[in-house]
């Protein structure tokens, strides 16, 4: 089983994301491994990395992709960096299944 960019917790999932702001489009792209060995979900958004706009765009993208309300998704760590930890509220098994279907097919 390939490594996953998320882990389950009591509230849902925590997804490690490497975000590219000003990426030309809004998209969840693929699973990748960083030089430090962390597995991440690569994503890009059109928004600029100013005043939280890119983070808000990422939250909206994840919510839309998983068919969840925007309030269920939030950047919980890494707000000013490229690698972020995104919290997704809900049933972890269902969320993991949805995310796997999106990324792995």
C-alpha atoms as a printed R data frame, in Angstrom:
    type eleno elety resid chain resno       x      y       z
1   ATOM     1    CA   UNK     A     1   0.000  0.000   0.000
2   ATOM     2    CA   UNK     A     2   1.555  3.339  -1.014
3   ATOM     3    CA   UNK     A     3   2.132  5.975   1.640
4   ATOM     4    CA   UNK     A     4  -0.730  8.424   2.159
5   ATOM     5    CA   UNK     A     5  -0.456 12.194   2.762
6   ATOM     6    CA   UNK     A     6  -3.006 12.037   5.574
7   ATOM     7    CA   UNK     A     7  -3.592 10.543   8.971
8   ATOM     8    CA   UNK     A     8  -6.831  9.899  10.802
9   ATOM     9    CA   UNK     A     9  -7.612 11.464  14.164
10  ATOM    10    CA   UNK     A    10 -10.643 11.738  16.436
11  ATOM    11    CA   UNK     A    11 -12.025 14.717  14.464
12  ATOM    12    CA   UNK     A    12 -11.453 13.428  10.922
13  ATOM    13    CA   UNK     A    13  -8.270 13.703   8.860
14  ATOM    14    CA   UNK     A    14  -5.111 15.781   8.844
15  ATOM    15    CA   UNK     A    15  -3.747 16.149   5.317
16  ATOM    16    CA   UNK     A    16  -0.172 17.311   4.673
17  ATOM    17    CA   UNK     A    17  -0.279 19.559   1.587
18  ATOM    18    CA   UNK     A    18   2.447 21.262  -0.436
19  ATOM    19    CA   UNK     A    19   0.710 24.309  -1.891
20  ATOM    20    CA   UNK     A    20   1.717 26.299  -4.954
21  ATOM    21    CA   UNK     A    21  -0.010 29.708  -4.886
22  ATOM    22    CA   UNK     A    22  -0.430 31.613  -8.162
23  ATOM    23    CA   UNK     A    23  -0.477 28.176  -9.805
24  ATOM    24    CA   UNK     A    24  -2.682 29.134 -12.754
25  ATOM    25    CA   UNK     A    25  -5.574 26.889 -11.713
26  ATOM    26    CA   UNK     A    26  -7.129 25.337  -8.631
27  ATOM    27    CA   UNK     A    27  -6.319 21.630  -8.455
28  ATOM    28    CA   UNK     A    28  -5.351 18.758  -6.209
29  ATOM    29    CA   UNK     A    29  -2.589 17.150  -8.232
30  ATOM    30    CA   UNK     A    30  -0.828 14.087  -6.900
31  ATOM    31    CA   UNK     A    31   0.902 12.443  -3.972
32  ATOM    32    CA   UNK     A    32   4.611 13.230  -3.723
33  ATOM    33    CA   UNK     A    33   7.474 12.657  -1.298
34  ATOM    34    CA   UNK     A    34   9.543 15.633  -0.159
35  ATOM    35    CA   UNK     A    35  13.317 15.538   0.342
36  ATOM    36    CA   UNK     A    36  12.771 15.171   4.109
37  ATOM    37    CA   UNK     A    37  10.723 12.012   3.525
38  ATOM    38    CA   UNK     A    38   7.285 13.473   4.295
39  ATOM    39    CA   UNK     A    39   4.517 12.357   1.961
40  ATOM    40    CA   UNK     A    40   2.389 15.290   0.755
41  ATOM    41    CA   UNK     A    41  -0.561 16.029  -1.462
42  ATOM    42    CA   UNK     A    42   0.550 18.545  -4.073
43  ATOM    43    CA   UNK     A    43  -2.009 21.261  -4.753
44  ATOM    44    CA   UNK     A    44  -2.122 24.538  -6.623
45  ATOM    45    CA   UNK     A    45  -4.421 27.535  -6.406
46  ATOM    46    CA   UNK     A    46  -4.779 30.705  -8.455
47  ATOM    47    CA   UNK     A    47  -4.848 32.901  -5.342
48  ATOM    48    CA   UNK     A    48  -1.852 34.928  -4.215
49  ATOM    49    CA   UNK     A    49  -0.084 34.103  -0.948
50  ATOM    50    CA   UNK     A    50  -1.142 37.345   0.747
51  ATOM    51    CA   UNK     A    51  -3.571 38.002   3.593
52  ATOM    52    CA   UNK     A    52  -4.533 34.338   3.821
53  ATOM    53    CA   UNK     A    53  -6.013 34.243   0.309
54  ATOM    54    CA   UNK     A    54  -4.089 31.157  -0.807
55  ATOM    55    CA   UNK     A    55  -4.998 29.311   2.416
56  ATOM    56    CA   UNK     A    56  -8.680 30.197   1.963
57  ATOM    57    CA   UNK     A    57  -8.527 28.999  -1.652
58  ATOM    58    CA   UNK     A    58  -6.929 25.735  -0.518
59  ATOM    59    CA   UNK     A    59  -9.631 25.204   2.107
60  ATOM    60    CA   UNK     A    60 -12.346 25.837  -0.504
61  ATOM    61    CA   UNK     A    61 -10.651 23.488  -2.990
62  ATOM    62    CA   UNK     A    62 -10.379 20.629  -0.499
63  ATOM    63    CA   UNK     A    63 -13.974 21.143   0.650
64  ATOM    64    CA   UNK     A    64 -15.283 21.171  -2.924
65  ATOM    65    CA   UNK     A    65 -13.201 18.131  -3.922
66  ATOM    66    CA   UNK     A    66 -14.473 16.103  -0.962
67  ATOM    67    CA   UNK     A    67 -18.018 17.504  -1.261
68  ATOM    68    CA   UNK     A    68 -17.965 19.007   2.208
69  ATOM    69    CA   UNK     A    69 -19.013 22.397   3.579
70  ATOM    70    CA   UNK     A    70 -16.169 24.933   3.687
71  ATOM    71    CA   UNK     A    71 -16.517 25.036   7.465
72  ATOM    72    CA   UNK     A    72 -15.314 21.404   7.652
73  ATOM    73    CA   UNK     A    73 -11.851 22.284   6.288
74  ATOM    74    CA   UNK     A    74  -9.169 24.513   7.807
75  ATOM    75    CA   UNK     A    75  -5.431 25.078   7.624
76  ATOM    76    CA   UNK     A    76  -4.277 24.100  11.115
77  ATOM    77    CA   UNK     A    77  -0.493 24.455  10.714
78  ATOM    78    CA   UNK     A    78   1.961 25.959   8.255
79  ATOM    79    CA   UNK     A    79  -0.179 28.986   7.434
80  ATOM    80    CA   UNK     A    80   2.737 30.991   6.034
81  ATOM    81    CA   UNK     A    81   4.770 28.124   4.554
82  ATOM    82    CA   UNK     A    82   4.354 26.007   1.462
83  ATOM    83    CA   UNK     A    83   3.815 22.790   3.406
84  ATOM    84    CA   UNK     A    84   0.592 22.956   5.383
85  ATOM    85    CA   UNK     A    85  -1.437 20.695   7.609
86  ATOM    86    CA   UNK     A    86  -5.099 20.815   6.656
87  ATOM    87    CA   UNK     A    87  -7.717 19.567   9.095
88  ATOM    88    CA   UNK     A    88 -10.876 17.994   7.674
89  ATOM    89    CA   UNK     A    89 -13.763 17.348  10.069
90  ATOM    90    CA   UNK     A    90 -15.908 14.270   9.661
91  ATOM    91    CA   UNK     A    91 -15.756 10.503   9.816
92  ATOM    92    CA   UNK     A    92 -12.142  9.615   9.128
93  ATOM    93    CA   UNK     A    93 -12.848  6.334   7.294
94  ATOM    94    CA   UNK     A    94 -15.296  7.994   4.886
95  ATOM    95    CA   UNK     A    95 -12.999 10.964   4.317
96  ATOM    96    CA   UNK     A    96 -10.012  8.687   3.643
97  ATOM    97    CA   UNK     A    97 -12.075  6.705   1.148
98  ATOM    98    CA   UNK     A    98 -13.138  9.890  -0.699
99  ATOM    99    CA   UNK     A    99  -9.594 11.232  -0.775
100 ATOM   100    CA   UNK     A   100  -8.149  7.923  -1.978
101 ATOM   101    CA   UNK     A   101 -10.753  7.797  -4.754
102 ATOM   102    CA   UNK     A   102  -9.724 11.286  -5.877
103 ATOM   103    CA   UNK     A   103  -5.991 10.695  -5.785
104 ATOM   104    CA   UNK     A   104  -5.542  7.067  -6.635
105 ATOM   105    CA   UNK     A   105  -8.656  6.313  -8.628
